Amino acid sequence: MTYLLNRRAFVAASAAVAVGAHARPAPDDAADDWARARGIAARVRVPRFPRRQFDIRAYGATPGGTLCTQGFADAIAACAAAGGGRVLVPAGRWLTGAIRLESRVELHLDAGATILFSTDPAQYPIVATRFEGVELMNYAPLIYASDAQDVAVTGRGTIDGQGAAWWSWSGGKHYGWREGLPSQRPARDRLFAMAEAGVPVAERRFGAGGYIRPNLLQFQRCRGVLIEGVTLRDSPCWNVHPVLSRDVTMRGVTVTGLGPNNDGCDPESVDGMVIERCIFDTGDDCIAIKSGRNADGRRIAVPSRDILIRGCTMKAGHGGVVIGSEVSGGVEHVFAEDCTMSSPDLWYALRFKTNAVRGGRIAHVRARNITVGQVGRAALTCDFNYEEGANGRFVPELDDVVVERLTVRNTGRVIDCQGLPQAPVGRLTLRDCRFDGVREPSIVQRITALTLDRVLVNGRPVSSL
């Protein structure tokens, strides 16, 4: 292990110690790491919609306990046929099955409006979707768009997935599963085996009897996506899941739900996304950036890149800003700034996770001005031993990570960093950081270059961890 304690030594040594696949040129914007972040904010296009309005009540939707699936579908169809506009959901509780958005359609929830999703799986038709980074045919996400341009979900209302009715399918006893009840675990194993065997996606058909839970919002191969202002509650699985999409904006959204795999936002193979002023209180990672799992991720081979996270609040969750673990297609150029994180139920502030089955290259990550009150396990973790660990043939990479002005009031450890014998973690820099209330020594195993520049631990400057 090499500890590099000043910038001059770091620059000189990084070229010398980089080995094999870990050797990479410095990014073009090395002189100003955050120039690229400003470029992301400037280039991600927020969709605009014609000033036409389609009230779901005019298409047969009624509030209360009546199923409004057809009313939503007819209003969306009319809006799309007219060339686009706003589908209005007025105040009230609107029960529905799956909602599918079309190009140039904004689904807008007035204050006091709640879209309440049915707990009947039959209300969710089989569509081409993704589950944990693998393509399949399964229950439609509760709100879904595929191959669309300019789509949005906006307003001051609430989208309630009634996830507690689905959570036992995870097979977790904590969520109500007991022996003899349905579980997604056999189908999940079968799906992953199909992907490794190269079974065509059209033949990976699940749905009834498979018990694989759908996500709340999924935008697949879309360009120009906006999620703004709404409150998302109790998703069956992941909450916001853009896949193979471009120009995605998520702002002012509150995500709550402490169920299994209740990630707040999972950009997967996304090119250009801004996540800002959002609040996450989740049962899994708050934001988790991904790019496909194992053979499927390598087959599709589309990285997530150019993602900017700013001004967000993270409460409960496994990690605040996370990359992984489904990163077989790679992740690059991720920026996080001006975020606040704190909860006794938040495990890590910044989390990187992969292994030798996932593989994938994660590179050029910047974080600054992150304020953490309480975090349970470690402020930062780089975990190549996640799940299968070293038991695979695809070398994971993590390189060129710079964290500046990370302030932590209370944490188990500063760092838990575990590379593999065949794949050490690359360059990691902590600059102008302060960690108080540290209870355990850091775990630092197999890292190429750890730079500590003006770092305080429990009030004392440190030169190593």
C-alpha positions in Angstrom: 0.0 0.0 0.0 1.2 3.5 -0.8 0.2 6.6 1.1 0.8 9.9 -0.7 0.6 12.9 1.5 0.9 15.9 -0.7 -0.2 16.9 -4.2 3.3 16.9 -5.8 4.0 13.4 -4.6 0.6 12.2 -5.7 1.0 13.6 -9.2 4.5 12.1 -9.6 3.6 8.7 -8.1 0.2 8.2 -9.8 1.8 7.8 -13.1 4.4 5.4 -11.7 2.2 3.2 -9.7 -0.7 2.8 -12.2 -0.5 -0.8 -13.4 -2.0 -2.5 -16.4 -5.7 -1.7 -16.9 -5.5 0.9 -14.1 -3.3 3.2 -16.2 -5.4 6.0 -17.6 -4.7 9.5 -18.7 -5.9 12.4 -16.6 -9.3 13.8 -17.6 -9.3 16.7 -20.0 -10.7 19.1 -17.4 -8.1 18.2 -14.7 -7.2 21.9 -14.3 -10.7 22.5 -13.1 -12.4 19.3 -12.0 -15.8 21.1 -11.7 -15.9 22.6 -15.2 -17.4 19.4 -16.5 -20.1 19.6 -13.8 -21.1 23.1 -14.9 -21.2 21.7 -18.4 -23.7 19.0 -17.3 -26.0 21.5 -15.7 -25.9 23.6 -18.9 -26.5 20.8 -21.4 -29.1 18.7 -19.7 -32.2 19.8 -21.5 -35.4 20.2 -19.4 -38.5 19.3 -21.5 -41.2 21.9 -22.2 -44.8 21.1 -23.1 -47.6 22.8 -25.1 -50.0 24.8 -23.0 -52.9 22.3 -23.5 -54.5 20.6 -20.5 -56.3 17.3 -20.3 -58.2 16.8 -17.0 -58.5 13.1 -16.2 -62.1 13.7 -15.0 -63.1 14.5 -18.6 -62.0 11.0 -19.5 -64.0 9.1 -16.9 -61.7 9.2 -13.9 -63.5 9.6 -10.6 -61.8 10.0 -7.1 -62.3 7.5 -4.3 -62.2 3.8 -4.7 -63.1 3.5 -8.3 -60.3 2.2 -10.6 -59.3 5.0 -13.0 -56.8 3.1 -15.2 -58.8 3.7 -18.4 -59.3 7.4 -17.5 -55.6 7.9 -17.2 -54.9 6.0 -20.4 -57.5 7.9 -22.4 -56.4 11.3 -21.2 -52.7 10.5 -22.0 -53.7 9.2 -25.5 -55.7 12.3 -26.2 -52.9 14.5 -25.0 -50.3 12.7 -27.2 -52.6 12.8 -30.2 -53.0 16.5 -29.9 -49.3 17.0 -30.0 -48.6 17.0 -26.3 -49.5 19.0 -23.2 -50.4 18.5 -19.6 -52.5 15.6 -18.2 -54.0 17.1 -15.0 -54.6 15.1 -11.8 -56.8 17.3 -9.6 -57.0 17.1 -5.8 -58.4 13.8 -4.5 -57.4 10.2 -4.3 -57.2 8.4 -7.6 -56.9 4.6 -7.7 -55.3 3.2 -10.8 -53.3 0.4 -12.3 -50.2 0.9 -14.5 -49.8 4.3 -16.2 -47.9 4.5 -19.4 -46.7 8.0 -20.6 -46.2 9.0 -24.2 -44.0 11.6 -25.9 -44.7 15.2 -25.1 -46.9 14.3 -22.1 -46.6 15.9 -18.7 -48.4 14.1 -15.9 -49.2 16.9 -13.4 -50.5 16.3 -9.8 -52.2 19.3 -8.2 -51.7 20.0 -4.5 -53.8 17.5 -2.6 -53.8 14.9 -5.4 -52.7 11.4 -4.6 -52.3 8.7 -7.3 -52.9 5.5 -5.4 -51.7 2.4 -7.2 -53.6 -0.8 -7.1 -52.1 -3.8 -5.2 -53.6 -6.2 -7.7 -50.7 -7.5 -9.9 -53.2 -8.1 -12.8 -53.4 -4.3 -13.2 -49.8 -4.3 -14.5 -49.3 -5.7 -18.0 -46.2 -7.5 -19.0 -43.6 -5.1 -20.7 -39.9 -5.1 -21.5 -38.3 -3.7 -18.4 -35.3 -4.2 -16.1 -34.9 -5.7 -12.6 -31.6 -5.2 -10.7 -29.7 -4.4 -13.9 -31.1 -7.4 -16.0 -33.5 -7.1 -18.9 -36.7 -9.2 -18.8 -40.4 -9.2 -19.5 -42.3 -8.5 -16.3 -45.0 -6.5 -14.6 -45.0 -2.9 -15.9 -43.5 -0.3 -13.6 -46.3 1.7 -12.0 -45.5 4.7 -14.1 -43.7 3.8 -17.3 -42.4 5.3 -20.5 -40.4 3.6 -23.2 -38.7 5.1 -26.3 -40.4 8.5 -25.6 -39.2 12.1 -26.0 -40.1 14.8 -23.5 -42.0 13.2 -20.7 -42.6 14.5 -17.2 -44.2 13.8 -13.8 -44.6 17.1 -11.9 -46.7 18.9 -9.3 -47.2 19.0 -5.5 -49.2 15.8 -5.1 -48.2 12.3 -4.0 -47.6 9.1 -5.8 -48.3 6.2 -3.5 -47.1 2.7 -4.6 -48.7 0.9 -1.6 -45.5 -1.0 -1.5 -46.2 -2.8 1.7 -48.5 -5.1 -0.2 -45.6 -6.2 -2.4 -42.7 -6.1 0.0 -43.1 -9.7 1.4 -42.3 -10.9 -2.2 -38.7 -9.9 -1.4 -38.4 -13.1 0.7 -37.4 -11.0 3.7 -38.9 -12.0 7.1 -38.5 -8.4 8.2 -41.1 -7.5 5.5 -43.7 -10.1 6.4 -42.5 -13.1 4.4 -43.0 -16.5 6.0 -42.4 -20.1 4.9 -45.1 -21.0 2.3 -45.7 -17.4 1.1 -44.7 -16.2 -2.4 -41.1 -15.1 -2.8 -39.3 -13.6 -5.8 -36.1 -15.5 -5.0 -36.5 -18.5 -7.2 -37.5 -16.4 -10.2 -34.7 -13.9 -9.5 -32.2 -16.8 -9.6 -33.7 -18.1 -12.8 -33.6 -14.6 -14.4 -29.9 -14.1 -13.6 -29.1 -17.6 -14.9 -31.0 -16.8 -18.2 -29.0 -13.6 -18.6 -25.6 -15.4 -18.1 -26.7 -18.0 -20.6 -27.6 -15.4 -23.2 -31.3 -16.3 -23.3 -33.1 -13.7 -25.5 -34.9 -11.0 -23.5 -38.3 -11.9 -25.1 -38.0 -15.4 -23.6 -37.2 -14.1 -20.1 -40.9 -13.9 -19.3 -42.0 -13.5 -15.8 -45.1 -11.9 -14.2 -47.7 -14.1 -12.6 -46.1 -16.7 -10.4 -42.7 -15.1 -10.6 -43.3 -12.5 -7.9 -40.6 -10.1 -9.2 -41.6 -6.6 -7.9 -42.0 -3.7 -10.3 -40.4 -0.3 -9.8 -42.4 2.9 -9.2 -41.2 5.2 -12.1 -39.2 3.9 -15.0 -38.2 5.8 -18.1 -36.5 3.5 -20.6 -34.6 4.8 -23.7 -36.2 8.2 -23.3 -34.8 11.7 -24.0 -35.8 14.7 -22.1 -37.3 13.5 -18.8 -38.4 15.6 -15.8 -39.5 14.5 -12.4 -40.3 17.6 -10.3 -42.0 18.5 -7.0 -43.9 15.3 -6.3 -43.7 13.1 -3.2 -43.1 9.4 -3.9 -44.2 7.0 -1.2 -43.8 3.3 -0.6 -42.6 1.9 -4.0 -42.8 -1.9 -4.4 -39.1 -1.8 -5.3 -36.8 1.0 -6.7 -38.4 4.5 -6.9 -37.0 6.5 -9.8 -35.3 4.4 -12.5 -34.2 6.1 -15.7 -32.6 3.5 -18.1 -30.6 4.1 -21.2 -32.0 7.6 -21.2 -30.5 11.1 -21.8 -31.2 14.5 -20.4 -32.9 13.6 -17.2 -33.8 16.1 -14.5 -35.1 15.2 -11.0 -35.6 18.2 -8.7 -37.5 19.1 -5.6 -38.8 15.5 -5.2 -39.3 13.8 -1.8 -38.8 10.1 -1.7 -40.0 8.1 1.3 -40.3 4.4 1.9 -38.4 1.9 4.1 -39.2 -1.3 2.2 -36.7 -3.8 0.7 -34.7 -2.4 -2.2 -36.4 1.0 -1.9 -33.6 2.9 -3.6 -34.5 6.5 -4.1 -33.1 7.0 -7.5 -31.2 4.6 -9.8 -29.8 6.2 -13.0 -28.8 3.2 -15.1 -26.8 3.6 -18.3 -27.9 7.3 -18.3 -26.1 10.0 -20.2 -26.6 13.4 -18.6 -28.7 13.7 -15.4 -29.2 16.4 -12.8 -30.6 15.5 -9.4 -31.1 18.5 -7.2 -32.9 19.7 -4.1 -34.4 16.3 -3.4 -35.0 14.6 -0.1 -34.4 10.8 0.4 -35.6 8.7 3.3 -35.3 5.2 2.0 -35.0 1.5 2.8 -31.9 1.1 0.6 -29.4 3.4 -1.1 -30.7 7.0 -1.5 -29.0 7.5 -5.0 -27.4 4.5 -6.6 -25.8 4.9 -10.1 -25.7 1.8 -12.2 -25.0 0.4 -15.7 -26.3 -3.2 -15.9 -25.5 -6.4 -14.1 -22.9 -9.0 -15.1 -23.4 -10.5 -18.6 -26.3 -8.2 -19.4 -24.4 -5.1 -18.5 -21.4 -6.2 -20.6 -23.7 -7.1 -23.5 -25.4 -3.7 -23.6 -22.2 -2.0 -22.7 -23.6 1.5 -22.0 -22.0 3.4 -19.1 -23.7 5.9 -16.9 -21.9 9.2 -17.3 -22.2 12.9 -16.6 -24.4 12.9 -13.5 -24.6 15.9 -11.2 -26.1 15.6 -7.7 -26.5 18.9 -5.7 -28.4 20.3 -2.8 -29.9 17.0 -1.8 -30.8 15.7 1.7 -30.2 12.1 2.6 -31.8 10.5 5.7 -32.2 6.8 6.2 -30.6 4.5 3.6 -27.7 2.1 3.1 -25.7 4.8 1.3 -26.2 8.5 0.5 -24.5 8.8 -2.9 -23.6 5.4 -4.2 -22.1 3.9 -7.3 -22.9 0.2 -7.7 -23.2 -2.6 -7.5 -24.6 -3.3 -10.9 -21.9 -1.4 -12.8 -20.8 -3.9 -15.4 -21.2 -1.3 -18.2 -19.1 1.3 -16.3 -19.7 4.7 -14.6 -17.7 7.9 -15.2 -17.9 11.6 -14.4 -20.1 11.8 -11.4 -20.3 15.0 -9.3 -22.0 15.5 -5.9 -22.0 18.8 -4.0 -23.7 20.7 -1.3 -25.6 17.7 0.2 -26.6 17.0 3.7 -26.8 13.5 5.2 -27.7 12.3 8.7 -29.5 9.4 10.2 -28.8 6.6 12.7 -30.1 4.4 9.9 -27.7 5.7 7.2 -24.8 3.3 6.8 -22.4 5.2 4.5 -22.2 8.8 3.1 -20.3 7.9 0.0 -20.3 4.3 -1.2 -18.7 2.4 -4.1 -19.5 -1.3 -4.4 -18.7 -3.9 -7.0 -16.9 -7.3 -7.3 -15.1 -9.6 -9.7 -18.4 -10.9 -11.1 -19.8 -7.4 -11.8 -16.5 -5.9 -13.0 -16.9 -2.5 -14.5 -14.8 0.6 -14.4 -15.8 3.5 -12.1 -13.7 6.7 -12.7 -13.6 10.4 -12.4 -15.8 11.0 -9.3 -15.9 14.3 -7.5 -17.6 15.2 -4.2 -17.4 18.5 -2.3 -19.2 20.4 0.5 -20.9 17.3 1.9 -22.1 17.7 5.5 -22.8 14.6 7.5 -24.3 14.5 11.0 -24.5 10.9 11.9 -23.6 7.9 9.8 -23.5 4.4 11.1 -20.7 2.4 9.5 -18.2 4.6 7.6 -18.1 8.0 6.0 -16.7 6.4 2.8 -16.5 2.9 1.6 -14.9 1.3 -1.5 -16.0 -2.3 -1.4 -14.8 -4.8 -4.0 -15.7 -7.6 -1.7 -19.4 -6.9 -2.1 -21.5 -10.2 -2.4 -19.4 -12.6 -4.6 -16.2 -10.6 -3.9 -13.1 -12.0 -5.6 -14.9 -15.0 -6.9 -15.1 -13.9 -10.6 -13.0 -13.2 -13.6 -14.0 -9.6 -14.3 -11.6 -7.1 -12.8 -13.4 -4.2 -11.2 -11.8 -0.7 -11.3 -12.2 2.4 -9.2 -9.9 5.3 -10.0 -9.6 9.1 -9.7 -12.0 9.9 -6.8 -11.5 13.3 -5.1 -13.5 14.2 -2.0 -13.2 17.8 -0.7 -14.7 19.4 2.3 -16.5 16.4 3.7 -17.5 17.1 7.3 -18.7 14.4 9.5 -19.9 14.8 13.1 -20.3 11.2 14.1 -19.2 8.0 12.3 -18.0 4.4 12.9 -15.0 4.8 10.7 -13.6 7.3 8.3 -12.9 4.8 5.5 -13.7 1.2 4.8 -11.7 0.6 1.6 -11.2 -3.0 0.4 -9.7 -3.8 -3.0 -8.9 -7.2 -4.3 -5.5 -8.9 -4.7 -5.9 -8.7 -8.5 -7.7 -5.4 -8.4 -6.6 -2.7 -5.9 -8.6 0.4 -5.6 -7.0 3.2 -7.6 -6.4 6.9 -6.7 -8.5 8.3 -3.8 -7.9 11.8 -2.5 -9.4 13.4 0.7 -8.8 17.1 0.9 -9.9 19.6 3.6 -12.0 17.0 5.3 -13.0 16.7 9.0 -14.2 13.6 10.8 -15.3 13.7 14.4 -16.9 11.1 16.7 -14.8 8.4 15.0 -15.1 5.2 17.0 -13.1 2.6 15.1 -9.9 2.6 13.0 -10.3 2.8 9.2 -10.0 -0.4 7.1 -7.6 0.3 4.2 -6.7 -2.8 2.2 -5.2 -2.9 -1.3 -5.3 0.7 -2.6 -2.9 2.1 -5.1 -2.8 5.7 -3.8 -4.5 7.3 -0.9 -3.9 11.0 -0.6 -4.7 12.9 2.6 -4.5 16.6 2.3 -5.4 18.7 5.4 -7.5 15.9 7.0 -8.6 16.0 10.6 -9.8 12.9 12.6 -11.2 13.6 16.0 -9.7 17.0 16.0 -6.1 15.9 15.0 -4.4 16.2 11.7 -3.5 12.8 10.2 -1.1 11.6 7.5 -2.4 8.1 7.2 -5.5 6.0 8.1 
